[in-house]
Structures are given as C-alpha cells and as structure tokens.
Amino acid sequence: MDSEADVIISWRFGFLLRMRDGLKASERGIPIKYQLHMLEEAYRLGDT
C-alpha cells in the first residue's frame, strides 16, 4: 500500500481486520481505528 495516511478509519469491522493484517505484513506503522472510537476520542478531547 502506498499512502501517506496518518490513520485508517472505517465503520466496517471486517475491513479493519483485513487492513490490520495487511499492514502488519508490510510493517507499516499506520494506526487502524473504528470510527466510533475516533468519535469518542474527539468528544473526550473537546471536553478539556
């Protein structure tokens, strides 16, 4: 995968699992997160 992404976000859990496995194989350090977890983090940061 050739990308300059800082993070991969998706609603589809199966997609996240496949991407995680593929990125582990290529040793890319891109975090993969479920969209609801990203929303939770954003709301938490907004409360500070």
PDB file with SEQRES, HELIX, SHEET and CRYST1 records, atoms N, CA, C and O in Angstrom:
SEQRES   1 A   48  MET ASP SER GLU ALA ASP VAL ILE ILE SER TRP ARG PHE          
SEQRES   2 A   48  GLY PHE LEU LEU ARG MET ARG ASP GLY LEU LYS ALA SER          
SEQRES   3 A   48  GLU ARG GLY ILE PRO ILE LYS TYR GLN LEU HIS MET LEU          
SEQRES   4 A   48  GLU GLU ALA TYR ARG LEU GLY ASP THR                          
HELIX    1 AA1 PHE A   13  SER A   26  1                                  14    
HELIX    2 AA2 GLN A   35  GLY A   46  1                                  12    
SHEET    1 AA1 2 ILE A   8  SER A  10  0                                        
SHEET    2 AA1 2 ILE A  32  TYR A  34  1                                        
CRYST1    1.000    1.000    1.000  90.00  90.00  90.00 P 1           1          
ATOM      1  N   MET A   1       0.849  -1.166   0.000  1.00  0.00           N  
ATOM      2  CA  MET A   1       0.000   0.000   0.000  1.00  0.00           C  
ATOM      3  C   MET A   1       0.899   1.234   0.000  1.00  0.00           C  
ATOM      4  O   MET A   1       1.821   1.341   0.808  1.00  0.00           O  
ATOM      5  N   ASP A   2       0.626   2.143  -0.894  1.00  0.00           N  
ATOM      6  CA  ASP A   2       1.399   3.375  -0.980  1.00  0.00           C  
ATOM      7  C   ASP A   2       0.506   4.529  -0.563  1.00  0.00           C  
ATOM      8  O   ASP A   2      -0.290   5.020  -1.364  1.00  0.00           O  
ATOM      9  N   SER A   3       0.628   4.965   0.674  1.00  0.00           N  
ATOM     10  CA  SER A   3      -0.218   6.027   1.204  1.00  0.00           C  
ATOM     11  C   SER A   3       0.563   6.840   2.227  1.00  0.00           C  
ATOM     12  O   SER A   3       1.461   6.333   2.899  1.00  0.00           O  
ATOM     13  N   GLU A   4       0.201   8.095   2.325  1.00  0.00           N  
ATOM     14  CA  GLU A   4       0.792   8.954   3.352  1.00  0.00           C  
ATOM     15  C   GLU A   4      -0.211   9.210   4.473  1.00  0.00           C  
ATOM     16  O   GLU A   4      -0.107  10.204   5.192  1.00  0.00           O  
ATOM     17  N   ALA A   5      -1.179   8.313   4.618  1.00  0.00           N  
ATOM     18  CA  ALA A   5      -2.217   8.455   5.638  1.00  0.00           C  
ATOM     19  C   ALA A   5      -1.612   8.374   7.036  1.00  0.00           C  
ATOM     20  O   ALA A   5      -0.668   7.622   7.275  1.00  0.00           O  
ATOM     21  N   ASP A   6      -2.170   9.159   7.953  1.00  0.00           N  
ATOM     22  CA  ASP A   6      -1.757   9.111   9.353  1.00  0.00           C  
ATOM     23  C   ASP A   6      -2.536   8.069  10.129  1.00  0.00           C  
ATOM     24  O   ASP A   6      -2.048   7.533  11.125  1.00  0.00           O  
ATOM     25  N   VAL A   7      -3.757   7.779   9.671  1.00  0.00           N  
ATOM     26  CA  VAL A   7      -4.625   6.814  10.338  1.00  0.00           C  
ATOM     27  C   VAL A   7      -5.633   6.293   9.311  1.00  0.00           C  
ATOM     28  O   VAL A   7      -5.994   7.002   8.371  1.00  0.00           O  
ATOM     29  N   ILE A   8      -6.085   5.050   9.499  1.00  0.00           N  
ATOM     30  CA  ILE A   8      -7.140   4.474   8.675  1.00  0.00           C  
ATOM     31  C   ILE A   8      -8.359   4.313   9.568  1.00  0.00           C  
ATOM     32  O   ILE A   8      -8.273   3.725  10.646  1.00  0.00           O  
ATOM     33  N   ILE A   9      -9.504   4.839   9.113  1.00  0.00           N  
ATOM     34  CA  ILE A   9     -10.737   4.809   9.892  1.00  0.00           C  
ATOM     35  C   ILE A   9     -11.832   4.182   9.040  1.00  0.00           C  
ATOM     36  O   ILE A   9     -11.945   4.481   7.851  1.00  0.00           O  
ATOM     37  N   SER A  10     -12.640   3.311   9.646  1.00  0.00           N  
ATOM     38  CA  SER A  10     -13.736   2.681   8.915  1.00  0.00           C  
ATOM     39  C   SER A  10     -14.846   2.283   9.872  1.00  0.00           C  
ATOM     40  O   SER A  10     -14.606   2.050  11.057  1.00  0.00           O  
ATOM     41  N   TRP A  11     -16.080   2.204   9.343  1.00  0.00           N  
ATOM     42  CA  TRP A  11     -17.209   1.665  10.091  1.00  0.00           C  
ATOM     43  C   TRP A  11     -17.224   0.151  10.020  1.00  0.00           C  
ATOM     44  O   TRP A  11     -17.755  -0.506  10.916  1.00  0.00           O  
ATOM     45  N   ARG A  12     -16.645  -0.417   8.959  1.00  0.00           N  
ATOM     46  CA  ARG A  12     -16.740  -1.853   8.704  1.00  0.00           C  
ATOM     47  C   ARG A  12     -15.636  -2.599   9.444  1.00  0.00           C  
ATOM     48  O   ARG A  12     -14.457  -2.488   9.107  1.00  0.00           O  
ATOM     49  N   PHE A  13     -16.034  -3.352  10.447  1.00  0.00           N  
ATOM     50  CA  PHE A  13     -15.074  -4.048  11.293  1.00  0.00           C  
ATOM     51  C   PHE A  13     -14.272  -5.089  10.499  1.00  0.00           C  
ATOM     52  O   PHE A  13     -13.070  -5.234  10.721  1.00  0.00           O  
ATOM     53  N   GLY A  14     -14.920  -5.811   9.582  1.00  0.00           N  
ATOM     54  CA  GLY A  14     -14.220  -6.801   8.772  1.00  0.00           C  
ATOM     55  C   GLY A  14     -13.131  -6.162   7.918  1.00  0.00           C  
ATOM     56  O   GLY A  14     -12.053  -6.733   7.753  1.00  0.00           O  
ATOM     57  N   PHE A  15     -13.410  -4.987   7.379  1.00  0.00           N  
ATOM     58  CA  PHE A  15     -12.412  -4.254   6.601  1.00  0.00           C  
ATOM     59  C   PHE A  15     -11.220  -3.896   7.477  1.00  0.00           C  
ATOM     60  O   PHE A  15     -10.071  -4.031   7.058  1.00  0.00           O  
ATOM     61  N   LEU A  16     -11.498  -3.440   8.694  1.00  0.00           N  
ATOM     62  CA  LEU A  16     -10.415  -3.067   9.607  1.00  0.00           C  
ATOM     63  C   LEU A  16      -9.513  -4.260   9.911  1.00  0.00           C  
ATOM     64  O   LEU A  16      -8.293  -4.113   9.982  1.00  0.00           O  
ATOM     65  N   LEU A  17     -10.100  -5.432  10.090  1.00  0.00           N  
ATOM     66  CA  LEU A  17      -9.302  -6.628  10.369  1.00  0.00           C  
ATOM     67  C   LEU A  17      -8.407  -6.973   9.181  1.00  0.00           C  
ATOM     68  O   LEU A  17      -7.232  -7.290   9.363  1.00  0.00           O  
ATOM     69  N   ARG A  18      -8.953  -6.912   7.975  1.00  0.00           N  
ATOM     70  CA  ARG A  18      -8.145  -7.214   6.788  1.00  0.00           C  
ATOM     71  C   ARG A  18      -7.026  -6.192   6.615  1.00  0.00           C  
ATOM     72  O   ARG A  18      -5.898  -6.563   6.288  1.00  0.00           O  
ATOM     73  N   MET A  19      -7.323  -4.914   6.830  1.00  0.00           N  
ATOM     74  CA  MET A  19      -6.309  -3.862   6.701  1.00  0.00           C  
ATOM     75  C   MET A  19      -5.230  -4.042   7.767  1.00  0.00           C  
ATOM     76  O   MET A  19      -4.041  -3.894   7.485  1.00  0.00           O  
ATOM     77  N   ARG A  20      -5.645  -4.360   8.981  1.00  0.00           N  
ATOM     78  CA  ARG A  20      -4.685  -4.563  10.068  1.00  0.00           C  
ATOM     79  C   ARG A  20      -3.704  -5.685   9.718  1.00  0.00           C  
ATOM     80  O   ARG A  20      -2.494  -5.547   9.893  1.00  0.00           O  
ATOM     81  N   ASP A  21      -4.251  -6.793   9.222  1.00  0.00           N  
ATOM     82  CA  ASP A  21      -3.396  -7.924   8.868  1.00  0.00           C  
ATOM     83  C   ASP A  21      -2.460  -7.564   7.717  1.00  0.00           C  
ATOM     84  O   ASP A  21      -1.289  -7.943   7.732  1.00  0.00           O  
ATOM     85  N   GLY A  22      -2.962  -6.841   6.729  1.00  0.00           N  
ATOM     86  CA  GLY A  22      -2.136  -6.437   5.600  1.00  0.00           C  
ATOM     87  C   GLY A  22      -1.044  -5.468   5.999  1.00  0.00           C  
ATOM     88  O   GLY A  22       0.082  -5.563   5.511  1.00  0.00           O  
ATOM     89  N   LEU A  23      -1.363  -4.539   6.881  1.00  0.00           N  
ATOM     90  CA  LEU A  23      -0.368  -3.564   7.311  1.00  0.00           C  
ATOM     91  C   LEU A  23       0.682  -4.198   8.213  1.00  0.00           C  
ATOM     92  O   LEU A  23       1.844  -3.792   8.190  1.00  0.00           O  
ATOM     93  N   LYS A  24       0.285  -5.192   9.010  1.00  0.00           N  
ATOM     94  CA  LYS A  24       1.272  -5.906   9.826  1.00  0.00           C  
ATOM     95  C   LYS A  24       2.267  -6.624   8.930  1.00  0.00           C  
ATOM     96  O   LYS A  24       3.466  -6.650   9.208  1.00  0.00           O  
ATOM     97  N   ALA A  25       1.752  -7.213   7.841  1.00  0.00           N  
ATOM     98  CA  ALA A  25       2.615  -7.942   6.920  1.00  0.00           C  
ATOM     99  C   ALA A  25       3.604  -6.998   6.233  1.00  0.00           C  
ATOM    100  O   ALA A  25       4.736  -7.384   5.942  1.00  0.00           O  
ATOM    101  N   SER A  26       3.174  -5.764   5.976  1.00  0.00           N  
ATOM    102  CA  SER A  26       4.054  -4.817   5.287  1.00  0.00           C  
ATOM    103  C   SER A  26       4.862  -3.965   6.269  1.00  0.00           C  
ATOM    104  O   SER A  26       5.727  -3.190   5.861  1.00  0.00           O  
ATOM    105  N   GLU A  27       4.573  -4.115   7.560  1.00  0.00           N  
ATOM    106  CA  GLU A  27       5.273  -3.400   8.634  1.00  0.00           C  
ATOM    107  C   GLU A  27       5.108  -1.883   8.549  1.00  0.00           C  
ATOM    108  O   GLU A  27       6.001  -1.134   8.945  1.00  0.00           O  
ATOM    109  N   ARG A  28       3.962  -1.433   8.032  1.00  0.00           N  
ATOM    110  CA  ARG A  28       3.652  -0.005   8.033  1.00  0.00           C  
ATOM    111  C   ARG A  28       3.118   0.362   9.412  1.00  0.00           C  
ATOM    112  O   ARG A  28       2.406  -0.435  10.023  1.00  0.00           O  
ATOM    113  N   GLY A  29       3.440   1.523   9.906  1.00  0.00           N  
ATOM    114  CA  GLY A  29       3.031   1.933  11.244  1.00  0.00           C  
ATOM    115  C   GLY A  29       1.767   2.776  11.272  1.00  0.00           C  
ATOM    116  O   GLY A  29       1.627   3.640  12.138  1.00  0.00           O  
ATOM    117  N   ILE A  30       0.842   2.544  10.342  1.00  0.00           N  
ATOM    118  CA  ILE A  30      -0.380   3.344  10.283  1.00  0.00           C  
ATOM    119  C   ILE A  30      -1.407   2.757  11.247  1.00  0.00           C  
ATOM    120  O   ILE A  30      -1.769   1.587  11.113  1.00  0.00           O  
ATOM    121  N   PRO A  31      -1.888   3.544  12.221  1.00  0.00           N  
ATOM    122  CA  PRO A  31      -2.917   3.033  13.126  1.00  0.00           C  
ATOM    123  C   PRO A  31      -4.240   2.810  12.385  1.00  0.00           C  
ATOM    124  O   PRO A  31      -4.573   3.551  11.460  1.00  0.00           O  
ATOM    125  N   ILE A  32      -4.974   1.805  12.793  1.00  0.00           N  
ATOM    126  CA  ILE A  32      -6.269   1.483  12.208  1.00  0.00           C  
ATOM    127  C   ILE A  32      -7.292   1.565  13.329  1.00  0.00           C  
ATOM    128  O   ILE A  32      -7.162   0.892  14.351  1.00  0.00           O  
ATOM    129  N   LYS A  33      -8.328   2.408  13.126  1.00  0.00           N  
ATOM    130  CA  LYS A  33      -9.296   2.636  14.203  1.00  0.00           C  
ATOM    131  C   LYS A  33     -10.724   2.534  13.686  1.00  0.00           C  
ATOM    132  O   LYS A  33     -11.020   2.863  12.538  1.00  0.00           O  
ATOM    133  N   TYR A  34     -11.582   2.075  14.556  1.00  0.00           N  
ATOM    134  CA  TYR A  34     -13.010   2.018  14.290  1.00  0.00           C  
ATOM    135  C   TYR A  34     -13.561   3.435  14.459  1.00  0.00           C  
ATOM    136  O   TYR A  34     -13.171   4.148  15.384  1.00  0.00           O  
ATOM    137  N   GLN A  35     -14.469   3.844  13.563  1.00  0.00           N  
ATOM    138  CA  GLN A  35     -14.926   5.226  13.558  1.00  0.00           C  
ATOM    139  C   GLN A  35     -15.555   5.657  14.877  1.00  0.00           C  
ATOM    140  O   GLN A  35     -15.358   6.797  15.297  1.00  0.00           O  
ATOM    141  N   LEU A  36     -16.301   4.789  15.537  1.00  0.00           N  
ATOM    142  CA  LEU A  36     -16.901   5.165  16.818  1.00  0.00           C  
ATOM    143  C   LEU A  36     -15.841   5.481  17.870  1.00  0.00           C  
ATOM    144  O   LEU A  36     -16.051   6.353  18.714  1.00  0.00           O  
ATOM    145  N   HIS A  37     -14.707   4.784  17.830  1.00  0.00           N  
ATOM    146  CA  HIS A  37     -13.628   5.064  18.776  1.00  0.00           C  
ATOM    147  C   HIS A  37     -13.014   6.432  18.485  1.00  0.00           C  
ATOM    148  O   HIS A  37     -12.629   7.148  19.409  1.00  0.00           O  
ATOM    149  N   MET A  38     -12.923   6.793  17.218  1.00  0.00           N  
ATOM    150  CA  MET A  38     -12.392   8.115  16.862  1.00  0.00           C  
ATOM    151  C   MET A  38     -13.332   9.220  17.326  1.00  0.00           C  
ATOM    152  O   MET A  38     -12.882  10.261  17.805  1.00  0.00           O  
ATOM    153  N   LEU A  39     -14.638   8.997  17.186  1.00  0.00           N  
ATOM    154  CA  LEU A  39     -15.605   9.982  17.671  1.00  0.00           C  
ATOM    155  C   LEU A  39     -15.509  10.136  19.184  1.00  0.00           C  
ATOM    156  O   LEU A  39     -15.564  11.250  19.705  1.00  0.00           O  
ATOM    157  N   GLU A  40     -15.365   9.021  19.882  1.00  0.00           N  
ATOM    158  CA  GLU A  40     -15.220   9.060  21.336  1.00  0.00           C  
ATOM    159  C   GLU A  40     -13.981   9.883  21.735  1.00  0.00           C  
ATOM    160  O   GLU A  40     -14.042  10.711  22.643  1.00  0.00           O  
ATOM    161  N   GLU A  41     -12.872   9.641  21.048  1.00  0.00           N  
ATOM    162  CA  GLU A  41     -11.646  10.403  21.333  1.00  0.00           C  
ATOM    163  C   GLU A  41     -11.845  11.889  21.067  1.00  0.00           C  
ATOM    164  O   GLU A  41     -11.401  12.725  21.854  1.00  0.00           O  
ATOM    165  N   ALA A  42     -12.510  12.224  19.964  1.00  0.00           N  
ATOM    166  CA  ALA A  42     -12.738  13.624  19.611  1.00  0.00           C  
ATOM    167  C   ALA A  42     -13.603  14.316  20.672  1.00  0.00           C  
ATOM    168  O   ALA A  42     -13.297  15.433  21.089  1.00  0.00           O  
ATOM    169  N   TYR A  43     -14.670  13.663  21.102  1.00  0.00           N  
ATOM    170  CA  TYR A  43     -15.525  14.258  22.135  1.00  0.00           C  
ATOM    171  C   TYR A  43     -14.781  14.403  23.457  1.00  0.00           C  
ATOM    172  O   TYR A  43     -14.963  15.389  24.171  1.00  0.00           O  
ATOM    173  N   ARG A  44     -13.950  13.428  23.779  1.00  0.00           N  
ATOM    174  CA  ARG A  44     -13.181  13.493  25.019  1.00  0.00           C  
ATOM    175  C   ARG A  44     -12.205  14.672  24.967  1.00  0.00           C  
ATOM    176  O   ARG A  44     -12.060  15.396  25.952  1.00  0.00           O  
ATOM    177  N   LEU A  45     -11.544  14.868  23.840  1.00  0.00           N  
ATOM    178  CA  LEU A  45     -10.599  15.974  23.695  1.00  0.00           C  
ATOM    179  C   LEU A  45     -11.321  17.323  23.722  1.00  0.00           C  
ATOM    180  O   LEU A  45     -10.773  18.320  24.192  1.00  0.00           O  
ATOM    181  N   GLY A  46     -12.562  17.342  23.210  1.00  0.00           N  
ATOM    182  CA  GLY A  46     -13.340  18.577  23.213  1.00  0.00           C  
ATOM    183  C   GLY A  46     -13.786  19.001  24.596  1.00  0.00           C  
ATOM    184  O   GLY A  46     -14.084  20.176  24.813  1.00  0.00           O  
ATOM    185  N   ASP A  47     -13.838  18.070  25.537  1.00  0.00           N  
ATOM    186  CA  ASP A  47     -14.256  18.370  26.912  1.00  0.00           C  
ATOM    187  C   ASP A  47     -13.161  19.002  27.740  1.00  0.00           C  
ATOM    188  O   ASP A  47     -13.438  19.494  28.834  1.00  0.00           O  
ATOM    189  N   THR A  48     -11.924  19.010  27.263  1.00  0.00           N  
ATOM    190  CA  THR A  48     -10.828  19.541  28.067  1.00  0.00           C  
ATOM    191  C   THR A  48     -10.662  21.014  27.887  1.00  0.00           C  
ATOM    192  O   THR A  48      -9.778  21.615  28.498  1.00  0.00           O  
TER     193      THR A  48                                                      
END                                                                             
